[in-house]
Amino acid sequence: MNKNYFKYLVRNRKLLIGFFFVLYLVISLFLFRIDRSREIFCSIVMTAVILSLGMAFVLPVLLFSFAMRRNSADVYFALPVSRKEMRLTSLLFAFALCYGYFLITVLIAWLLCGIGTVRLLHLAVILVFFAFVCAAMLVINSFLYLIGNNIPDGIIILAAYTMFPLFAVLAEDLIVSNLIAGNMILVNPAKAWILSPISVLVTNCIAVIDFRLADFNIPYFAAGVLYAFIGWFGLKKEFDERKSERAEHISDHPLAYKTIINCYAALFSLLFASSLVHYPEAEYVVAFVMLLGCYIIATFLYQRKLKLEWKSLALFGAEVIISLAIMVVGWNTRGFGLADQIPLSQGDTLTYEYYLMADQDDLGRGKDMSMNEVHEAYVGFTLAVKTDRIEEHQEVIDLMESYRKKAIDNYYARKEQEYSGYLRTMNSRNGNSILEYTYPTFAPISEEDLRIINRYAEVTVNCYEYYEKWDEEPEKLLEDYLDWRAHQS
């Protein structure tokens, strides 16, 4: 650290310092209550966390932008301050703002509403852990920003890398729901978020603030430390070895636009391809054309000139062809075989849920939504079987599995759902779902099979049509309903 450079930053960033101070002050005033409440304290701390993390994205842009401007890069890099000292001092100044305002806010909040409700140890853990979070985010964001060679590119690259894990998780969910019957969750979102530095850090930060140390995720913490190390050494290379003549040139770093553009193009190619094989309609072909247009525009932003290079177009074409090939194979193999595989013994409970808007005169026939004159009855049941007692329920499980197979066949036959209802199969452990499949294109269960299921689970029927008194309870058990219907006829 260089003291003179730090003083220089303080003198020249007075407006910045004052702005964030006022921002913290104004927002905190709305939250502060002279009331000894743990909830109020935690809400203030969370607000301070959000403000400081916002600063962790803004400050690297403001403090390192000089390296991306021609008229300032030569001047700053000619100062009698080493690159290492300049980097460390800038990070320390940013940390002093991000963490300093957080520290002041949290201490005041503890004095006003935390004493007596929040232990001193809890306060110390919050302060220590967020110091790590703040430092890690500043280092990571500074590295990502300095991948670019000019200010707009640096901001775009920082935003692109920050948002990519979110797009990847959302795309994975949609791709799997298109490709695998039952909308199976292939990758647990909680595990997928390990790809996002801010997610792993904030998730543990919430656990620390709520003092739920049992929810503190060790793999997330290890990932956060790894991201911090990558950011530290990446920033050291990108700043300390930076050439001043790179300022305002195109961002040709290997991790810059070339990587970002193709990663996003591959991701959306997979998404559109999965939709196309599921719904072979012209609109998804148009989506690929639009994706090509976005690819060309992004390439133009990167190169600062509208030039169609055959290598770029060939790479995009290869991404689209490979994506389509993967999805076609996936569809024709019924989700690479995953749609047919449900581990019945996984977890401690196997559950089947069923609901159907049926014809009152035949509960095994779904109501045709286009025929309003058909009276409806709502049939439903929840069949829960302990996995260590599956053999005792083999009859009903075989029956439910046969209907689940029909649902899968209907899905890959692209049969449209013509009635309201669903069939759901779920594996759970200690009441928490670990595998869940929902089939909207199921085959209605016949009345004969409903009678069999009724021996193992309570099948209920809701019917309003034949009741004279609307205040009468409309729900009946299956046998009661069938007897009642027989007497009505």
Summary of the structure (lengths in Angstrom):
residues: 489
radius of gyration: 30.0
end to end distance: 91.1
largest distance: 99.4
contacts: 1509
relative contact order: 0.08
helix: 65%
strand: 10%
